[in-house]
């Protein structure tokens, strides 16, 4: 269901709305997302935030809503887009809303290809969850990018072709 402000609400109390620069700081992130942000110098908290289409998943009444996740896609050119996600530990319904936001952004931008980079090594206490979520978004593993991330960490490239 769409609200007057263009947000999407579900009966379970979750809402997808426009991203606000203050949202990432209000999220209590999962260990893997928090570790990635710290390793990258916390780009979501600084002036070089992602551009492009961005959204936030919230729970609770609009006035006191609590952000659970934010994400988006940024144009790379020639129909290619790069995706990003920063999230708390979400319920299955929360991940369903994340997939919905992802599909809506792809449809709106008419993206031909969307890519997401995921740390190759498992995060202690979390394991391989980020790789599983990339697959849930409909992305396929393409290969390992050696020394691609901060501090020379290896990353796995996941991508999906949508047209």
C-alpha positions, -999 to +999 in steps of 0.1 A: +000+000+000+014+035-009+011+064+015+006+100+006+044+106+008+050+078-017+062+053+009+052+016+008+037+002+039+030-034+048+005-047+073+034-060+095+043-024+104+073-021+080+075+009+057+098+016+027+104+053+025+128+078+010+164+077+024+175+104+048+212+111+055+205+107+093+191+071+088+223+051+088+234+065+122+201+054+137+204+017+126+217-009+150+236-028+123+244-065+121+280-073+128+290-078+092+275-045+080+291-027+109+325-043+102+323-033+065+314+003+073+343+006+098+368-010+073+357+014+046+359+045+068+322+048+074+312+063+040+274+062+049+281+086+078+302+111+059+298+137+031+306+111+004+273+092+009+260+072-020+239+090-046+214+075-070+182+059-058+182+052-020+155+040+004+151+032+041+131+004+057+115+015+090+093+000+117+068+018+139+046+048+135+058+075+111+066+101+138+087+077+159+098+052+132+131+033+137+153+026+106+161-011+102+179-009+069+189+014+041+202+007+006+202+019-029+217+016-064+241+041-080+247+045-117+280+033-131+271+041-167+259+022-198+230+006-179+252-007-151+244+000-115+262-007-082+240-018-052+246-012-015+229-022+017+233-014+054+210-033+078+201-046+112+193-082+117+161-085+097+132-108+099+120-128+068+094-101+062+121-074+065+142-092+038+111-095+017+107-057+018+144-053+009+139-075-021+108-055-031+127-022-028+155-037-049+131-048-077+113-014-076+146+005-081+156-018-110+122-012-126+124+025-121+159+029-135+155+002-162+188-011-150+204-036-173+229-049-148+233-045-110+265-054-092+272-059-055+305-066-038+306-088-007+336-096+015+351-129+004+360-141+040+332-149+064+326-125+093+332-140+127+298-147+143+279-140+111+295-164+086+284-163+050+250-146+054+259-117+031+266-141+003+232-158+008+214-124+008+230-114-025+216-147-040+182-138-025+182-106-044+186-126-076+223-120-081+248-146-093+284-150-081+307-139-109+342-142-093+366-130-067+382-096-069+416-099-052+427-070-030+397-050-040+384-037-006+398-016+022+430-029+036+435-052+006+406-075+014+393-099-012+356-094-023+332-115-044+313-098-072+276-107-075+257-094-104+223-097-121+212-089-156+176-078-157+168-070-193 
